[in-house]
Amino acid sequence: MLTLLDTILKPGSLTPMFQPIFEVNGEERRLHYLECLMRGPKGTSVERADILFGYVRRKREEIAVDRACMRAALQGTSMLPFEPHISVNVHATTLGRDAGFVSYLKGLADDWGIASDRLTVELIEHAPFWDVAGIWRAIDELRKYGMRLAVDDVGAGQSNYNMILDCCPDALKVDAYV
């Protein structure tokens, strides 16, 4: 009998959605990049992203699910009719604890014919403690491959000034207050 986690991790069960991010200069708009957002298996209780990733955090399965998300994201990216810059969300705990994650991401990019310099990893965190040394190692490896780093949801949750100082990101994504 498959568990909900097994269903999430099954190849093809996660659906990438691409949200365009535009650069606006006066009246001129230009596609800056596509943010790849993930949706859970269709018809399940975790189809919505907030419920999916809340479940993943409660089960402490960020690493396995982040890897599955990267596989779905890069496969989806490879099918786009053009070659935009892509951003993908990754839990800080994954980068801090999974020493092989960045090379896994690089391998997927190579397998799908996506240049590493087209990728930005958006760091997200929902828990107050993370492995700074592991994050630094992963960031060094990301940059070695030409990938960029952004801190997501600055001003919300655990994306705080310490994270910004520790990571020296290329970009900050400020949380929208609604």
TAJOPE-V677308 format. One record per residue. N is the residue number from 1. RES is the residue in one small letter. OMEGA is omega in whole degrees, 0 to 359 (999 if undefined). D_LAST is the distance of its C-alpha to the last C-alpha in whole Angstrom. Layout:
BEGIN
N:RES:OMEGA:D_LAST, N:RES:OMEGA:D_LAST
END
This chain:
BEGIN
1:m:180:41, 2:l:173:38, 3:t:177:35, 4:l:178:31, 5:l:177:31, 6:d:180:34, 7:t:179:33, 8:i:185:30, 9:l:180:32, 10:k:179:35, 11:p:179:35, 12:g:183:33, 13:s:178:31, 14:l:183:28, 15:t:176:26, 16:p:175:25, 17:m:183:22, 18:f:180:22, 19:q:180:19, 20:p:175:20, 21:i:185:19, 22:f:169:20, 23:e:183:22, 24:v:177:21, 25:n:185:24, 26:g:179:25, 27:e:184:25, 28:e:175:26, 29:r:180:24, 30:r:178:25, 31:l:179:24, 32:h:176:24, 33:y:173:23, 34:l:174:22, 35:e:180:20, 36:c:179:22, 37:l:186:20, 38:m:174:22, 39:r:181:22, 40:g:182:24, 41:p:181:28, 42:k:177:28, 43:g:178:28, 44:t:178:28, 45:s:181:25, 46:v:179:24, 47:e:178:23, 48:r:184:19, 49:a:182:18, 50:d:179:16, 51:i:178:19, 52:l:186:22, 53:f:170:21, 54:g:177:20, 55:y:181:24, 56:v:179:25, 57:r:179:24, 58:r:179:25, 59:k:182:29, 60:r:182:28, 61:e:182:29, 62:e:184:27, 63:i:182:30, 64:a:182:31, 65:v:176:28, 66:d:178:27, 67:r:178:31, 68:a:178:30, 69:c:179:27, 70:m:178:29, 71:r:180:32, 72:a:182:30, 73:a:183:28, 74:l:174:31, 75:q:178:33, 76:g:179:30, 77:t:182:30, 78:s:181:34, 79:m:179:34, 80:l:183:32, 81:p:177:34, 82:f:186:33, 83:e:180:32, 84:p:169:29, 85:h:184:27, 86:i:170:25, 87:s:180:23, 88:v:179:23, 89:n:177:21, 90:v:176:23, 91:h:176:23, 92:a:179:25, 93:t:177:27, 94:t:180:28, 95:l:182:29, 96:g:186:31, 97:r:185:33, 98:d:184:34, 99:a:181:36, 100:g:186:37, 101:f:184:33, 102:v:178:33, 103:s:174:37, 104:y:179:36, 105:l:179:33, 106:k:178:36, 107:g:177:38, 108:l:179:36, 109:a:179:35, 110:d:181:39, 111:d:183:39, 112:w:177:37, 113:g:181:38, 114:i:179:35, 115:a:182:35, 116:s:182:34, 117:d:173:33, 118:r:186:30, 119:l:168:28, 120:t:175:25, 121:v:177:25, 122:e:183:21, 123:l:177:21, 124:i:178:19, 125:e:180:20, 126:h:178:19, 127:a:186:22, 128:p:185:23, 129:f:177:27, 130:w:187:28, 131:d:184:31, 132:v:180:31, 133:a:178:34, 134:g:178:33, 135:i:180:30, 136:w:178:32, 137:r:181:35, 138:a:180:33, 139:i:176:31, 140:d:181:35, 141:e:176:35, 142:l:183:32, 143:r:177:33, 144:k:180:37, 145:y:179:36, 146:g:178:34, 147:m:178:31, 148:r:182:28, 149:l:174:25, 150:a:171:22, 151:v:184:19, 152:d:174:16, 153:d:177:13, 154:v:182:14, 155:g:179:12, 156:a:175:12, 157:g:185:14, 158:q:178:18, 159:s:188:17, 160:n:183:19, 161:y:178:21, 162:n:179:24, 163:m:180:23, 164:i:180:23, 165:l:181:26, 166:d:188:28, 167:c:185:27, 168:c:184:27, 169:p:175:25, 170:d:181:25, 171:a:174:22, 172:l:175:18, 173:k:184:15, 174:v:180:12, 175:d:178:9, 176:a:178:6, 177:y:182:4, 178:v:999:0
END
